[in-house]
Amino acid sequence: MRRTKLTLIGFFALGIAVTVRGDSVVASAVAVRLPPTGTRIDASNLSQYANVIPKALMFSVAHGLTINVVANQRIAWPAGYQRDTEQFSAQVTLASNNALQNYSAGLPFSQVDEQSPQAGVKVAYNWRFGPFQPSELSLTGDQKTSAYSIDPTNRARLLPDESNRDYRNENNCEHISFLRFDRSPSAEDRKSPLEWKERGDQCGPDRAASITIRYSDPARPDDDYGFIPALRKWREFALQGGYPNQSCTYACTQLFWEYLPPKTEVYSIQLVDKRPMLACIEPRASSAGLIDGEHSSRFAQLDCEIRQTYVLYLRPRFQTPERILSARAYIDAETFLYLSGEFFRDREPDSDVAVWSLQHTQSGENTMVLANDFYIPADRPDFVLSLDVDSAKLVLDGNLVPKVIFNPRAEILSDGQM
């Protein structure tokens, strides 16, 4: 598919509007109006800038959120990551099956030919190994997800609806932790080296209730294991974790797509556009964009900026019992962070948007922390899910768990601990 290069004309840009119809992607050139810095976007002028506002953010603004358009900021990568990119990216290639070859560290593809058939896969690898992906993450709390219904008598008022926050029976865990690490392959697994391991889905009283072993070979699916406390044993299961499917959407995308992007063995990935979009990057790490009251809440305001964004269309390569969904992901072209997505569960897609917080490490380098996300399910009108970071504890790169190799096939743990 030919794409039109973006050309700024005053406050307008030429872009491509992408529509998914059945199994096809239809694109057409459109004029995009860019809001100038200092613009305040609310329900009264929302329609003027609809082409640059993510779908879930549109819903939020229509129900009371205010966007303050701020100047675009350059977000420098960590110095070590920049050096690794300069040193190693030239050697990285893709095999015929889209496997990543000769990758060591840094951004895999510092240059992406947007006209290449492999452009989408390269952007996806940059998303997956981006400059702000943590080596480990833990999110704990009595409640890490909140649910709200729109008050029918006041469309700008949100009513807490906690009884429905797991309305699709997604088993939304209260404690999630992930661990990623690289290691040199042993002789046994040299043909398909371990890339990283995830500890996740802490859905029970036992830490490490599930383990996913991920491989760098895109033709080899993840190995997934669950610990059964009653039997004190690990059991392998066939479900693909971390991918939106017919019965698990928000719980299968929240944190995963922000911090553990999907693999190419699951999706055929196509770059369908590069366009300016509003992205929300706040200076604070809290549940940005929401204000809670004693009996009701409301959307507040967010600082958002126009950023160049890659639009990826992800189509499942195969079908599984849980029916993995096609999706569209919007990836920032500078940080390679996930900004928003749409998940085609029904005729109208579910949609979500991530709110990031730009912070600094002790050494003064930039780091990005997820401050919130809003998820709008298409099959439940006037309903929104959000990440309740304020009542949970989010820790990145905190040396949370020992980085040891664990082989569920060879060991049975007596207490469910790693």
C-alpha positions in Angstrom: 0.0 0.0 0.0 1.4 3.4 -0.9 1.4 6.0 1.8 1.4 9.8 1.4 4.2 11.6 3.2 3.0 14.0 5.8 3.3 17.7 4.7 2.4 20.5 7.1 0.2 23.2 5.6 -0.5 25.9 8.3 -2.4 24.0 11.0 -3.2 21.2 8.6 -1.4 18.0 7.6 -2.1 15.4 5.0 -2.5 11.9 6.5 -4.3 8.6 5.9 -7.5 7.5 7.6 -7.4 3.8 8.1 -10.6 1.7 8.3 -10.7 -2.0 9.0 -13.5 -3.8 7.1 -13.6 -7.5 7.7 -10.1 -8.8 6.8 -9.1 -5.8 4.7 -7.5 -2.5 5.5 -8.9 0.5 3.5 -7.0 3.8 3.5 -7.9 7.2 2.1 -6.1 10.6 2.2 -7.7 13.1 4.6 -6.8 16.6 5.8 -5.9 16.7 9.5 -6.3 19.9 11.5 -3.6 20.3 14.2 -4.5 22.2 17.3 -2.0 25.0 18.0 0.0 25.0 21.3 -2.2 26.6 23.9 -5.5 25.3 22.6 -7.9 24.0 25.2 -10.0 21.1 23.9 -13.3 20.2 25.5 -16.7 18.9 24.4 -17.5 22.2 22.7 -14.7 22.0 20.1 -13.9 18.3 20.1 -15.1 17.7 16.6 -12.7 20.2 15.1 -9.7 18.0 16.1 -11.3 14.5 15.9 -8.7 13.3 13.4 -5.8 13.7 15.9 -7.4 12.5 19.1 -7.4 8.8 20.0 -10.8 7.1 20.2 -10.7 6.5 23.9 -9.6 10.1 24.5 -12.5 11.3 22.4 -14.9 9.5 24.7 -13.2 11.0 27.7 -13.4 14.5 26.4 -17.0 14.1 25.4 -17.7 13.3 29.0 -15.9 16.1 30.7 -12.1 15.7 30.2 -10.2 18.8 29.2 -7.0 18.7 27.1 -4.5 21.4 27.3 -2.3 21.3 24.1 1.3 21.9 25.1 4.4 22.3 23.1 6.0 19.1 21.7 9.0 18.0 23.8 12.0 16.1 22.8 12.5 13.1 25.1 16.1 12.0 25.1 16.9 8.3 25.4 19.1 7.1 28.3 22.7 7.6 27.3 23.7 3.9 27.5 20.7 3.0 25.3 21.7 5.6 22.8 25.3 4.3 22.7 24.1 0.7 22.2 21.9 1.8 19.4 24.7 3.6 17.6 27.0 0.6 18.1 24.8 -2.3 17.3 21.8 -1.3 15.2 23.6 -1.5 11.9 24.1 -5.2 12.3 20.5 -6.1 13.0 18.5 -7.8 10.2 15.3 -9.8 9.8 15.2 -13.4 8.7 12.7 -14.6 6.1 10.3 -15.5 8.9 10.7 -12.1 10.5 13.0 -13.4 13.3 15.3 -10.8 14.7 18.9 -11.6 13.8 22.2 -10.2 15.3 20.4 -8.1 18.0 22.5 -7.2 21.0 21.1 -4.1 22.7 19.6 -0.7 22.0 17.0 0.1 19.4 16.9 -2.8 16.8 16.2 -0.6 13.8 17.4 3.0 14.0 16.1 3.6 10.4 12.8 2.3 9.2 11.9 2.5 5.5 8.2 3.2 5.8 7.6 1.9 2.2 9.1 -1.5 3.0 6.8 -4.5 3.5 8.7 -5.2 6.7 8.3 -1.7 8.1 5.5 -2.8 10.5 7.6 -5.6 11.9 10.5 -3.3 12.4 8.4 -0.8 14.3 7.0 -3.6 16.4 10.5 -4.7 17.3 11.4 -1.1 18.2 8.3 -1.0 20.4 9.2 -4.3 22.1 12.8 -3.3 22.8 12.3 0.4 23.1 14.4 2.9 25.2 11.9 3.0 28.1 11.0 -0.6 28.5 11.9 -1.7 32.1 13.8 -4.9 32.9 11.2 -5.6 35.6 7.9 -4.3 36.9 5.6 -4.9 39.8 2.2 -3.5 40.4 0.6 -4.4 43.7 -2.5 -3.2 45.6 -5.9 -4.1 46.9 -7.3 -2.5 43.8 -5.4 -1.6 40.7 -8.4 -1.2 38.3 -11.3 1.1 38.7 -14.6 1.2 36.9 -17.0 4.0 36.3 -20.4 4.5 34.7 -21.5 7.8 33.1 -24.2 9.4 35.2 -27.3 9.6 32.9 -28.4 12.8 34.6 -25.1 14.5 34.3 -22.9 13.3 31.4 -19.8 14.9 33.0 -20.1 12.9 36.2 -18.6 9.4 36.8 -20.3 7.0 39.2 -18.0 4.4 40.7 -19.1 1.0 39.4 -16.8 -1.5 41.1 -19.2 -4.4 41.0 -18.7 -4.4 37.2 -15.0 -3.8 37.0 -14.6 -7.5 36.0 -17.8 -7.8 34.1 -16.3 -10.0 31.3 -15.0 -12.4 34.0 -11.4 -11.5 32.9 -9.9 -12.5 36.3 -8.3 -9.1 36.7 -5.5 -9.8 39.1 -4.6 -7.4 42.0 -0.9 -8.2 41.8 1.2 -8.4 38.6 5.0 -8.6 38.3 7.2 -9.2 35.3 10.8 -10.0 35.0 12.8 -9.7 31.8 16.4 -10.7 31.2 18.8 -11.8 28.5 21.2 -14.7 28.8 23.5 -16.7 26.7 21.8 -19.8 25.4 22.9 -23.3 26.6 23.7 -26.0 24.2 20.3 -27.5 24.7 18.3 -24.4 23.7 20.9 -22.8 21.3 18.5 -23.3 18.4 15.9 -21.1 20.1 17.5 -19.1 22.9 15.6 -17.7 25.8 14.9 -14.0 25.4 13.2 -13.2 28.6 10.9 -14.7 31.2 7.8 -13.1 32.6 6.5 -13.6 36.1 2.9 -12.5 35.9 -0.8 -12.9 36.5 -0.6 -13.0 40.3 -4.2 -14.1 40.6 -3.9 -16.0 43.9 -2.2 -15.9 47.3 1.0 -17.4 45.9 3.6 -15.3 44.3 4.5 -16.4 40.8 1.2 -18.0 40.2 2.1 -18.2 36.5 5.3 -18.2 34.4 5.7 -17.4 30.8 9.0 -18.3 29.0 9.4 -16.2 25.9 11.7 -17.2 23.0 13.4 -14.9 20.4 12.4 -17.3 17.6 9.1 -15.9 16.3 8.1 -19.4 15.1 8.2 -20.8 18.6 5.3 -19.9 20.9 5.6 -19.0 24.5 5.7 -21.7 27.1 3.0 -20.9 29.8 2.8 -22.6 33.2 0.5 -22.1 36.2 1.0 -23.2 39.8 -1.9 -25.0 41.4 -1.6 -24.5 45.2 -3.9 -27.4 46.1 -1.6 -29.8 44.2 1.6 -27.9 44.9 2.6 -28.5 41.3 3.1 -26.6 38.0 1.0 -27.4 35.0 1.5 -26.3 31.4 -1.4 -24.6 29.8 -2.1 -23.7 26.1 -3.7 -20.2 26.4 -1.7 -17.3 24.9 -1.2 -14.8 27.7 -1.0 -11.1 27.2 -3.1 -10.9 24.0 -6.6 -9.4 23.7 -9.1 -12.1 23.0 -12.8 -12.5 22.8 -13.3 -13.0 26.5 -10.3 -11.1 27.9 -9.6 -7.6 26.7 -8.6 -5.0 29.3 -6.9 -7.5 31.7 -5.0 -9.0 28.7 -3.8 -5.6 27.3 -3.3 -3.4 30.4 0.4 -3.4 31.3 1.2 -6.0 28.7 1.0 -3.7 25.7 2.4 -0.8 27.6 5.3 -2.8 29.0 5.5 -6.3 27.3 4.6 -5.7 23.6 3.3 -8.6 21.5 5.5 -11.0 19.5 5.6 -11.4 15.8 4.8 -15.1 16.0 1.3 -14.2 17.1 0.5 -11.4 14.7 1.1 -10.4 11.1 2.0 -6.7 11.5 1.5 -4.0 8.9 2.4 -0.4 9.1 -0.6 1.4 7.7 0.2 5.1 8.5 2.5 7.6 10.2 0.6 10.6 11.3 0.4 13.3 14.0 -1.6 12.4 17.0 -2.3 13.9 20.5 -0.3 12.0 23.1 -0.7 12.6 26.8 2.7 12.8 28.7 2.2 14.2 32.2 4.9 15.3 34.7 3.4 13.3 37.5 3.0 9.6 38.1 -0.6 9.4 39.5 -4.0 8.5 38.2 -3.7 11.4 35.8 -6.9 12.7 34.3 -9.3 11.7 37.0 -10.6 13.4 40.1 -12.4 11.4 42.8 -15.1 12.7 45.0 -16.8 11.0 47.9 -19.7 9.5 45.9 -18.8 10.4 42.4 -15.8 11.2 40.2 -15.1 13.2 37.0 -12.6 13.5 34.3 -10.2 16.3 35.0 -7.6 17.6 32.6 -4.5 16.4 30.8 -1.5 18.0 29.1 -1.2 16.5 25.7 1.1 17.3 22.7 1.2 16.5 19.0 3.6 13.6 18.3 4.4 11.7 15.2 2.8 8.3 15.6 3.2 4.9 13.8 -0.1 3.1 13.2 0.2 -0.7 13.2 -2.5 -3.1 12.2 -2.1 -6.5 13.9 -3.9 -9.5 12.5 -3.6 -12.9 14.3 -1.5 -15.4 12.3 -3.6 -18.3 13.7 -6.7 -18.8 15.7 -6.7 -20.2 19.2 -9.5 -21.4 21.6 -9.6 -18.0 23.2 -9.9 -16.2 19.8 -7.2 -13.6 19.7 -8.4 -10.3 18.3 -7.2 -8.1 15.5 -5.9 -4.8 16.8 -4.6 -1.4 15.8 -1.8 0.1 17.9 -0.5 3.7 17.9 3.2 3.8 18.7 5.2 7.0 19.4 7.9 7.5 16.7 10.5 8.9 19.1 10.1 6.9 22.4 8.4 3.8 20.8 5.9 3.8 23.6 2.4 2.5 23.2 0.0 5.5 23.1 -3.4 4.0 22.3 -5.1 1.0 20.7 -8.3 -0.4 19.3 -9.3 -4.0 19.6 -11.8 -5.6 17.2 -14.0 -7.8 19.4 -17.3 -6.7 17.9 -18.3 -4.5 14.9 -17.2 -1.5 16.9 -13.8 -1.8 18.5 -12.9 -1.5 22.2 -10.4 1.4 22.6 -7.9 2.6 25.1 -5.4 5.3 25.7 -2.3 5.4 27.8 -1.2 8.4 29.9 2.5 8.5 30.5 4.6 10.4 33.1 8.0 11.7 32.2 10.3 11.4 35.2 14.0 11.3 35.9 16.3 8.7 37.4 18.8 9.6 40.2 21.4 10.1 37.5 19.2 12.6 35.8 18.2 10.5 32.8 14.7 10.3 31.5 12.3 7.5 32.4 8.7 6.9 31.5 6.1 5.6 33.9 2.5 4.7 33.1 0.4 7.2 35.0 -3.0 5.9 33.9 -5.0 4.4 31.1 -8.7 4.6 30.0 -10.3 1.6 28.4 -13.7 2.0 26.7 -15.5 -1.3 25.9 -17.7 -1.2 22.8 -20.3 -3.6 24.2 -21.0 -1.5 27.3 -22.1 2.1 26.5 -21.2 4.8 29.0 -18.7 2.8 30.9 -14.9 3.3 31.4 -12.2 1.2 33.1 -9.0 2.9 34.3 -5.7 1.9 36.0 -5.9 2.9 39.7 -2.2 3.7 40.2 -2.9 5.9 43.2 -4.2 3.0 45.3 -1.6 0.6 44.0 2.2 0.5 44.1 4.0 0.5 40.7 7.7 -0.3 40.9 10.0 -0.4 37.8 13.5 -1.8 37.8 13.6 -2.3 41.6 15.5 -5.6 41.9 12.2 -7.2 42.9 13.0 -10.8 42.3 16.2 -12.8 41.8 17.1 -13.3 38.2 17.4 -17.1 38.1 16.5 -19.6 35.5 13.5 -21.7 36.4 12.5 -24.8 34.6 8.9 -25.8 35.5 9.4 -29.1 33.7 12.3 -30.1 36.0 11.1 -28.8 39.3 8.1 -28.9 41.6 8.2 -26.2 44.2 6.8 -26.9 47.7 5.5 -23.4 48.3 4.9 -21.9 44.9 7.8 -19.5 45.2 10.6 -18.9 42.7 
